[in-house]
Amino acid sequence: MTDGTRRTIGVIGGTGHLGAALARRWVKAGLRVVIGSRDAGKAREAAAAMAAETGREVAAGTNREAAELADIVVVTVPFASQAAMLEEIRPVVAGKIVVDTTVPLVPPKVMRVQLPPEGCAALRAQALLGGDVRLVSAFHNVAAHKLATDEEVECDVLVFGDDKAARAEVVGLAEAAGLRGLHAGALANSAAAEALTSILIFMNKTYAVDGAGVRITGTLAACAD
C-alpha cells in the first residue's frame, strides 16, 4: 500500500462485525486506525480492548470524528444506514479516499439480488458524496466472522474504482488485512460483487457453507495499475 503505514484509516461502523474485524487486522499489521461509532463510548471501549490485545495504540470517536481524523475512510454500515451515514461524514471527507463496503441487502429477501436504482450501492455512494471524494468499493464478499480470526481467509477482495491510484491504495489495504486484493475495474463494476453477496448467502444456506467466498483462478501477472 502506497505510504499506507503513514496513513490513518478511519473505520466507520467500526464496532460492527465487518468494521471491527477489518480494524483489528489493520491494527495488527501496524496501521494507524481510528474506530468510529454512533456511540463514542462504545467506540472507545472497542478501541481499548483492541489495544490491550495487540499492544498497539487505537484511536476512537464518533463516526464523523473518525472520518475527520482519517486519511482513508472505510464505511462498513448496512445498506439501510448508508445514505444517512454518508450524509453525516460528507462535510469532512472531501479529497479523501472513501472505501464503501455496502452491499444492498434488503431484508427479508437477502438471498435475492436487489440492486438500487443507481445501479449499485457504490454509484449511490458516489452520487451522495460528490465528485471531490475518491470513492472506491471493496470487501463485499468476505465473511466478517472469518476475518475476525487470525486464520487465513480463502477469499479474494475485488476492488472497484475510477481513480486507479485510489484503487491501488485499497488493494494494499486488503493485503494488509491478509487478503489478496485485485483490481476489478470501474466503480460501476461494483454491481457484480454486490449482487454476488446475495448469491453467496444463498449458497451458504443451500450447501451448509461456513462463509462462502470468491477466488479468482489462474496465474495473474503483475498489475499494470
Summary of the structure (lengths in Angstrom):
residues: 225
radius of gyration: 16.2
end to end distance: 12.7
largest distance: 46.5
contacts: 773
relative contact order: 0.14
helix: 44%
strand: 16%
